[in-house]
Amino acid sequence: MSNISESAASRAAIPRAAAFAGRANTLLAGIPVSLYTLMMRVAIFLVFFQSARTKVEGLLTIKESTFFLFQYEYALPLLPPHLAAYMATYSEHFFSLLILLGLATRFAALPLLGMTLVIQIFVYPEAYTVHLSWAAMLVALAALGGGRFSLDHLLFRR
């Protein structure tokens, strides 16, 4: 007898679970894409801007330790270490700020995506899970733009 009542209870639970899932899907589908793009912009800004700030002292004076890292730890092919240090440091500052503001978002995402690929291939190839998450956000921002909560939207409303 208990098997029959348990079976009936489990059959009754299925429509309730389906109804709950349907309501959850409806609720989640109502979240605007602009909220996602804002969250991605903040996340990418934090990653790259915090990295940039570790490379400088004061406003934008590159530390000697940054040059050392680019010469001995990062050791990128084809680029002299001093040039790579300047390019990476200033790019991380500039493009991450553009991303945060949502100004030229599609454009700003591309150099940071390139930097992510360089880091993945030449510097830290074992960190692919982290770099994949950065790349996914950057590709989405390049494809979608900054969203409604961006200077792009404010300046260039369609």
trRosetta pair geometry for C-beta under 8 A, 3 or more apart (Angstrom, degrees):
i j d omega theta_ij theta_ji phi_ij phi_ji
1 4 5.8 -52 -157 31 38 111
1 5 6.7 27 152 -10 68 106
2 5 5.8 -57 -146 43 38 106
2 6 6.0 39 155 -20 70 107
3 6 5.8 -55 -142 39 29 110
3 7 6.1 31 157 -21 63 109
4 7 5.8 -56 -147 36 27 112
4 8 6.4 26 154 -17 63 107
5 8 5.6 -51 -144 38 33 112
5 9 6.3 36 154 -21 64 106
6 9 5.6 -54 -147 37 31 112
6 10 6.3 28 155 -18 65 105
7 10 5.9 -53 -145 36 29 107
7 11 6.4 30 154 -18 63 106
8 11 5.7 -54 -147 37 31 111
8 12 6.4 31 153 -19 64 106
9 12 5.7 -56 -149 36 31 111
9 13 6.4 36 151 -26 64 104
10 13 5.5 -49 -148 29 36 116
10 14 7.1 49 152 -33 62 93
11 14 6.0 -40 -159 13 36 116
12 15 6.8 -54 -166 33 40 101
12 16 6.9 35 144 -13 67 111
13 16 5.5 -62 -153 42 42 113
13 17 6.0 42 152 -23 75 106
14 17 5.8 -54 -145 36 29 109
14 18 6.3 28 156 -17 64 107
15 18 5.5 -55 -144 39 34 112
15 19 6.1 37 155 -22 67 104
16 19 5.7 -53 -148 35 30 111
16 20 6.4 31 152 -19 64 106
17 20 5.6 -53 -148 37 32 112
17 21 6.3 33 153 -19 65 106
18 21 5.6 -52 -145 38 31 112
18 22 6.3 36 153 -22 63 105
19 22 5.6 -53 -149 34 31 114
19 23 6.5 29 153 -16 64 104
20 23 5.8 -55 -150 37 31 108
20 24 6.2 31 152 -19 65 107
21 24 5.6 -54 -145 38 31 112
21 25 6.2 34 155 -21 65 105
22 25 5.7 -53 -147 35 29 111
22 26 6.4 30 154 -19 63 105
23 26 5.7 -54 -149 36 32 112
23 27 6.3 32 153 -19 65 106
24 27 5.7 -55 -148 37 31 111
24 28 6.1 24 157 -13 67 110
25 28 5.9 -58 -141 43 28 106
25 29 6.0 32 158 -23 65 110
26 29 5.8 -55 -144 35 26 112
26 30 6.8 29 154 -24 59 107
27 30 6.0 -62 -162 28 30 113
27 31 7.9 42 144 -35 60 89
28 31 5.9 -31 -166 -1 46 113
31 35 5.7 -86 175 52 93 139
31 36 7.3 92 131 -40 112 95
32 35 5.1 108 70 -7 80 95
32 36 7.9 -146 108 4 53 82
32 147 7.9 119 135 -164 104 119
32 148 6.9 -23 150 15 141 134
33 36 5.4 -52 -160 36 48 114
33 37 6.2 45 145 -19 75 104
33 144 6.5 -137 159 -157 125 139
33 147 6.4 -154 114 -116 79 111
34 37 5.6 -50 -140 39 36 110
34 38 6.2 42 156 -22 65 103
34 147 3.5 144 -129 179 70 116
34 148 3.7 -22 -116 23 157 96
34 149 5.5 121 167 1 111 88
34 153 7.9 19 -123 -57 125 160
35 38 5.7 -51 -148 35 31 113
35 39 6.5 30 153 -17 63 105
35 147 7.7 -159 -11 178 23 156
35 149 7.8 65 -88 3 43 133
36 39 5.7 -57 -150 37 31 110
36 40 6.3 29 154 -17 67 106
36 140 7.7 -80 137 156 114 142
36 147 7.6 167 66 -83 65 149
37 40 5.6 -52 -144 39 33 111
37 41 6.2 38 154 -24 65 105
37 102 7.9 77 137 -113 111 114
37 105 7.9 39 179 179 119 158
37 140 7.3 -150 -102 134 76 105
37 141 6.5 122 -146 -106 89 75
37 144 5.5 -137 -90 111 124 130
37 145 7.2 6 -148 92 153 52
37 146 6.0 134 151 179 129 29
37 147 3.4 161 67 -32 139 129
37 149 7.6 163 85 47 98 91
37 150 7.4 -56 124 -41 124 125
38 41 5.7 -53 -147 34 30 113
38 42 6.5 27 156 -16 64 104
38 102 7.9 -33 -102 -68 69 128
38 147 5.9 -96 -41 72 75 145
38 149 4.7 11 -83 68 125 133
38 150 7.7 -151 -88 -56 78 85
39 42 5.9 -54 -148 37 31 108
39 43 6.2 30 154 -19 65 109
40 43 5.7 -56 -144 38 31 112
40 44 6.1 26 160 -14 67 108
40 137 4.3 179 -154 -155 107 103
40 140 6.0 -109 -132 85 170 125
40 141 5.7 -161 120 -60 129 104
41 44 6.1 -57 -143 40 26 105
41 45 6.1 32 155 -23 62 109
41 99 5.1 -173 -149 158 81 83
41 100 5.9 139 157 -109 100 33
41 102 6.1 -23 -127 -73 163 82
41 105 7.1 -59 -102 -129 118 120
41 141 6.6 121 -78 -110 76 131
41 146 6.5 46 -77 -139 143 80
41 147 7.9 -128 -21 24 129 115
41 150 7.4 168 -68 -94 165 108
42 45 5.6 -54 -147 35 29 115
42 46 6.4 29 156 -20 64 106
42 100 6.8 71 -100 -124 49 81
43 46 5.9 -56 -153 33 28 110
43 47 6.6 28 153 -19 63 105
43 137 6.2 -113 84 -132 122 164
44 47 5.7 -52 -148 33 34 113
44 48 6.3 9 164 0 68 111
44 96 6.8 -156 131 -129 80 83
44 99 5.3 -77 96 149 120 154
44 109 7.7 -13 170 -116 168 83
44 112 6.7 79 -179 144 121 157
44 134 6.8 111 -114 -146 86 79
44 137 5.4 -168 -60 120 111 133
44 138 6.4 122 -116 -74 142 80
44 141 7.0 -61 -3 -22 159 154
45 48 6.7 -75 -146 48 23 93
45 49 5.3 8 171 -8 67 123
45 96 4.8 120 -134 179 57 92
45 97 7.3 87 -135 -84 105 29
45 99 5.4 -165 -70 90 84 107
45 100 3.9 70 -101 -70 148 100
46 49 6.4 -55 -119 45 19 101
46 50 5.8 17 176 -15 59 116
47 50 6.7 -76 -158 37 12 104
47 51 6.6 8 154 -15 56 114
47 96 7.8 -153 70 -119 67 127
47 134 6.2 -156 134 -108 170 114
48 51 5.5 -55 -148 38 33 114
48 52 6.2 36 153 -23 66 105
48 92 4.5 -156 176 -153 92 85
48 95 7.0 -51 137 85 157 93
48 96 3.9 -166 89 -78 115 128
48 99 7.7 82 43 32 135 142
48 112 5.9 -65 -77 -131 155 121
48 115 7.8 84 -119 88 119 147
49 52 5.4 -50 -147 34 34 115
49 53 6.4 34 154 -21 65 104
49 92 6.7 167 -89 155 32 89
49 93 6.8 79 -123 -116 71 47
49 96 4.3 -164 -54 122 84 148
49 97 7.0 100 -93 -58 119 69
49 100 7.5 14 -39 -39 142 133
50 53 5.7 -51 -146 33 33 111
50 54 6.9 36 154 -22 62 100
51 54 6.0 -55 -158 27 33 110
51 55 7.2 27 149 -19 62 108
51 92 5.5 -105 87 -159 101 151
52 55 5.9 -65 -162 31 37 112
52 56 7.0 3 156 2 70 112
52 89 5.8 116 -144 -157 80 58
52 92 3.5 -176 -70 107 108 117
52 93 4.5 164 177 -60 155 71
52 96 6.7 -150 -6 20 137 141
53 56 6.4 -73 -145 46 36 95
55 62 6.1 -25 150 -136 91 80
55 63 6.3 -151 178 25 41 99
55 66 4.2 79 -156 -106 84 133
55 85 7.3 179 -168 -167 126 86
55 88 7.4 -174 -103 104 171 100
55 89 4.5 -138 112 -110 144 108
55 92 7.5 103 21 51 138 142
56 59 7.4 -57 151 107 137 29
56 60 5.5 -57 -144 -141 151 31
56 61 5.8 121 -163 63 89 45
56 62 5.7 -57 -100 -95 75 41
56 63 6.3 -175 -119 -21 19 85
56 66 7.4 13 -63 -40 47 151
56 89 6.3 118 -51 -167 102 127
57 61 5.3 -41 66 77 75 104
57 63 5.5 92 -19 -76 98 93
58 61 4.7 42 50 16 118 112
60 89 7.7 130 -161 141 83 116
60 90 7.3 51 -160 -98 123 83
60 93 7.0 -20 -111 -60 106 173
62 66 5.0 -101 -177 64 93 145
62 67 6.9 94 136 -44 118 89
62 85 6.0 102 -171 145 148 114
62 86 6.7 -88 -46 -91 156 64
62 89 5.6 -177 -101 14 109 176
63 66 4.7 111 63 -9 80 98
63 67 7.7 -145 101 1 54 80
64 67 5.7 -52 -159 35 43 111
64 68 6.4 47 144 -22 69 104
65 68 5.2 -49 -148 35 39 118
65 69 6.4 45 152 -23 67 100
66 69 5.7 -50 -150 32 32 112
66 70 6.5 25 155 -13 64 106
66 85 5.1 117 138 -155 100 120
66 89 6.5 31 -174 -71 150 132
67 70 5.9 -58 -148 40 32 107
67 71 6.2 26 155 -17 66 111
67 81 6.5 92 -166 135 68 110
67 82 6.1 7 -131 -101 106 71
67 85 5.3 -43 -95 -60 57 170
68 71 5.9 -63 -147 39 27 107
68 72 6.0 -21 173 19 67 113
68 73 7.8 50 128 -1 71 99
69 72 7.0 -79 -130 53 18 78
69 73 4.8 -38 -155 40 64 118
69 74 5.8 54 146 -11 78 104
69 85 7.6 119 68 -104 89 107
70 73 7.7 -24 -56 54 15 78
70 74 5.0 -30 -123 49 45 126
70 75 7.7 142 168 -56 42 35
70 76 7.3 -33 -163 5 83 100
70 81 4.1 140 120 -165 97 88
70 82 7.3 146 94 -69 138 24
70 84 4.9 170 -163 88 128 110
70 85 4.2 -123 -10 -65 158 94
70 88 7.4 179 -96 25 124 137
71 74 7.9 56 16 49 19 84
71 75 6.9 29 163 -82 26 72
71 81 3.9 38 -81 -147 68 171
72 75 6.5 -5 -164 -54 12 103
73 123 7.8 49 134 -148 82 94
74 81 7.6 133 71 -129 103 92
74 84 7.0 -163 108 130 135 141
74 122 7.4 54 -179 121 74 104
74 123 5.1 -20 -135 -111 78 111
75 81 7.4 -31 -103 -88 46 107
75 122 7.9 -141 88 165 65 106
76 79 4.9 1 99 48 121 108
76 81 7.6 145 35 -97 87 60
76 84 5.1 154 36 -115 134 156
76 118 6.8 7 -124 -180 125 117
76 122 5.5 65 -119 137 72 153
76 123 7.5 -28 -77 -63 85 95
77 122 6.8 -138 9 -127 87 135
79 83 5.5 -129 -177 86 93 110
79 84 4.3 106 123 -65 129 103
79 87 7.5 -81 -163 27 145 144
80 83 4.6 79 65 12 91 108
80 84 6.8 -165 86 -9 43 89
81 84 5.6 -58 -143 39 31 112
81 85 6.2 35 158 -25 67 104
82 85 5.7 -52 -149 31 31 113
82 86 6.6 27 155 -14 64 105
83 86 5.9 -56 -151 38 32 108
83 87 6.1 29 155 -17 67 111
84 87 5.8 -57 -141 41 29 110
84 88 5.9 24 163 -16 66 111
85 88 6.3 -58 -142 40 22 105
85 89 6.1 18 163 -16 61 115
86 89 6.1 -62 -142 39 23 107
86 90 6.1 6 169 -4 64 114
87 90 6.6 -67 -143 45 20 98
87 91 5.8 17 163 -17 61 119
88 91 5.9 -62 -140 41 23 110
88 92 6.1 25 162 -22 63 108
88 115 6.7 126 -127 -135 84 122
89 92 6.1 -56 -150 33 24 109
89 93 6.7 20 154 -14 60 107
90 93 5.7 -54 -150 37 35 112
90 94 5.9 24 159 -12 70 113
91 94 6.0 -60 -135 44 28 103
91 95 5.5 4 178 2 69 117
91 111 5.7 -124 -163 145 121 131
91 112 7.6 175 152 -78 103 65
91 115 6.5 168 116 -66 136 140
92 95 7.0 -56 -120 47 16 94
92 96 5.8 12 175 -14 55 122
92 112 7.8 98 -110 -109 56 93
92 115 7.4 168 -75 179 82 170
93 96 6.6 -78 -152 39 12 104
93 97 6.5 8 161 -15 57 113
94 97 6.1 -67 -157 35 24 108
94 98 6.6 21 153 -16 64 107
95 98 5.4 -48 -147 35 38 114
95 99 6.4 43 152 -22 66 102
95 108 4.5 161 -156 -162 82 90
95 109 8.0 164 178 -64 114 20
95 111 5.3 -139 -85 72 159 117
95 112 5.2 -170 124 -48 137 102
96 99 5.5 -49 -148 34 35 114
96 100 6.4 38 152 -21 65 102
96 108 8.0 173 -59 170 18 122
96 112 7.1 109 -71 -92 71 136
97 100 5.7 -49 -146 34 34 112
97 101 6.4 23 158 -9 65 108
98 101 6.0 -64 -148 45 29 104
98 103 5.0 -102 -152 74 74 86
98 104 5.4 -40 -172 64 129 96
98 105 7.1 -175 142 -87 90 44
98 107 7.7 -62 147 83 149 93
98 108 3.8 -168 98 -91 127 152
99 102 7.4 24 180 -74 31 39
99 105 6.2 89 -123 -130 55 75
99 108 5.0 -153 -58 117 76 133
99 109 6.6 102 -101 -75 110 70
99 112 7.1 -5 -49 -11 141 156
99 141 6.8 13 -139 180 104 160
99 146 8.0 -179 -155 -103 48 99
101 150 7.2 89 135 -156 49 74
101 151 5.1 0 153 -4 94 127
102 105 5.3 -17 -152 -62 54 122
102 146 3.2 113 -154 -169 96 144
102 147 6.9 -88 -131 49 134 73
102 149 6.7 171 -41 108 162 57
102 150 2.3 -133 161 -141 145 95
102 151 5.0 152 85 20 85 68
102 152 5.3 -108 150 8 87 92
102 153 7.0 -22 145 6 135 91
103 108 7.5 72 85 -25 61 140
103 146 7.5 41 -34 -61 24 158
103 150 7.2 -173 -51 175 44 93
103 151 4.3 -6 -76 68 87 131
103 152 6.2 169 -113 -50 33 75
103 155 7.9 57 -121 7 84 139
104 107 4.3 -41 171 48 98 120
104 108 5.3 105 106 -29 88 98
104 152 7.0 164 -42 -82 23 106
105 108 5.8 -59 -137 40 26 107
105 109 6.3 32 162 -28 63 105
105 141 5.6 -113 165 176 104 101
105 145 5.2 104 73 -165 126 53
105 146 3.6 173 -36 -55 154 92
105 150 6.1 -33 -42 -161 136 152
105 152 5.4 -77 1 -26 107 144
106 109 6.1 -53 -153 25 26 113
106 110 7.5 31 152 -28 57 101
106 141 7.1 -168 -96 139 45 71
106 142 5.2 86 -150 -146 69 50
106 143 7.9 142 -121 -21 99 12
106 145 5.4 -36 -49 -97 100 68
106 146 8.0 -100 -31 -27 67 76
107 110 6.2 -56 -167 17 35 113
108 111 6.9 -56 -161 35 40 99
108 112 6.8 29 152 -7 68 114
109 112 5.9 -71 -155 47 36 108
109 113 5.9 41 151 -27 73 109
109 138 4.6 157 -171 -164 97 77
109 139 7.6 167 156 -68 130 17
109 141 4.2 173 -89 95 143 110
109 142 4.2 -141 91 -62 136 82
110 113 5.5 -52 -145 33 30 113
110 114 6.5 33 155 -18 63 103
110 138 7.8 146 -75 170 24 110
110 142 5.9 94 -64 -107 76 127
111 114 5.3 -50 -149 36 37 115
111 115 6.3 40 151 -21 66 102
112 115 5.4 -47 -145 36 36 114
112 116 6.4 43 150 -24 63 101
112 134 7.8 -118 149 169 102 110
112 138 5.5 -151 96 -118 103 134
113 116 5.5 -49 -149 32 33 115
113 117 6.6 33 151 -18 63 102
113 135 6.2 85 -139 -129 86 71
113 138 4.2 173 -76 133 93 141
113 139 6.7 98 -113 -62 137 65
113 142 6.8 -21 -31 -38 146 138
114 117 5.7 -54 -151 34 33 111
114 118 6.5 33 152 -18 66 104
115 118 5.6 -52 -148 36 34 112
115 119 6.3 36 153 -19 66 105
116 119 5.7 -54 -148 37 30 112
116 120 6.2 30 153 -20 64 108
116 131 5.4 148 -178 -156 96 92
116 134 4.9 -167 -121 108 138 126
116 135 5.3 -178 123 -72 147 82
116 138 6.5 -170 1 7 148 155
117 120 5.6 -54 -145 37 31 112
117 121 6.0 18 162 -11 67 111
117 131 8.0 124 -85 178 33 126
117 135 7.4 83 -64 -99 76 121
118 121 6.2 -61 -138 43 26 101
118 122 5.6 -25 -179 26 65 116
118 123 7.1 50 133 -7 71 107
119 122 7.2 -72 -117 55 13 78
119 123 4.7 -47 -149 45 55 126
119 124 5.9 -7 166 33 84 94
119 127 7.9 -47 140 72 102 124
119 131 6.4 -171 92 -106 106 125
120 123 7.6 19 -10 47 12 82
120 124 7.0 -49 -111 75 33 70
120 125 6.3 72 171 -111 55 53
120 127 7.2 -124 -114 76 67 83
120 128 6.2 75 -147 -104 109 68
120 131 4.2 141 -83 163 111 168
120 135 7.9 -6 -38 -47 148 128
121 125 6.6 32 -141 -90 20 96
122 125 7.9 106 -5 -53 8 94
124 127 4.2 10 137 14 117 121
124 131 7.6 164 87 -44 102 126
125 128 6.9 6 177 -53 52 95
127 130 4.8 -31 170 38 98 115
127 131 5.7 97 112 -20 87 102
128 131 5.6 -62 -138 47 35 108
128 132 5.7 43 161 -29 70 105
129 132 5.8 -49 -144 31 26 113
129 133 6.9 26 155 -17 59 102
130 133 6.0 -58 -159 32 32 108
130 134 6.7 29 148 -15 66 104
131 134 5.5 -51 -149 37 39 112
131 135 6.1 39 153 -20 69 106
132 135 5.6 -53 -142 39 31 112
132 136 6.2 37 155 -25 65 103
133 136 5.7 -48 -145 31 31 114
133 137 6.7 28 156 -14 62 104
134 137 6.0 -62 -156 38 31 106
134 138 6.2 24 153 -15 68 112
135 138 5.7 -59 -142 41 31 109
135 139 6.1 32 159 -20 68 106
136 139 6.0 -53 -144 36 26 108
136 140 6.4 27 155 -18 61 108
137 140 5.7 -57 -149 38 31 112
137 141 6.3 28 154 -17 66 107
138 141 5.7 -52 -144 38 32 110
138 142 6.3 35 154 -20 65 104
139 142 5.6 -53 -147 37 31 112
139 143 6.2 25 155 -15 65 110
140 143 5.8 -61 -146 42 29 107
140 144 5.6 -3 168 6 69 118
141 144 6.3 -63 -121 53 25 90
141 145 7.2 29 -173 -151 56 3
141 146 7.2 34 -155 -83 93 49
144 147 6.7 15 138 -63 111 82
145 150 7.2 -156 147 54 87 160
145 152 5.8 -136 180 111 110 156
145 153 7.8 123 134 -59 123 85
146 149 7.5 -120 148 78 91 54
146 150 2.8 98 130 -108 128 169
146 151 7.2 -12 108 42 168 58
146 152 4.4 136 31 27 127 125
146 153 6.4 -129 87 -20 104 93
147 150 5.5 114 61 -14 61 114
147 153 6.6 -43 114 -41 34 135
148 153 5.1 139 -139 -151 31 171
149 153 7.2 36 5 35 12 143
150 153 4.8 101 60 4 82 97
150 154 7.0 -146 100 -2 47 88
151 154 5.3 -55 -143 41 40 114
151 155 5.7 27 161 -11 74 111
152 155 6.3 -68 -144 45 21 99
152 156 5.8 -40 -180 38 62 111
153 156 7.1 -78 -118 61 15 70
153 157 6.2 49 178 -87 60 70
154 157 7.2 -10 -147 -47 14 94
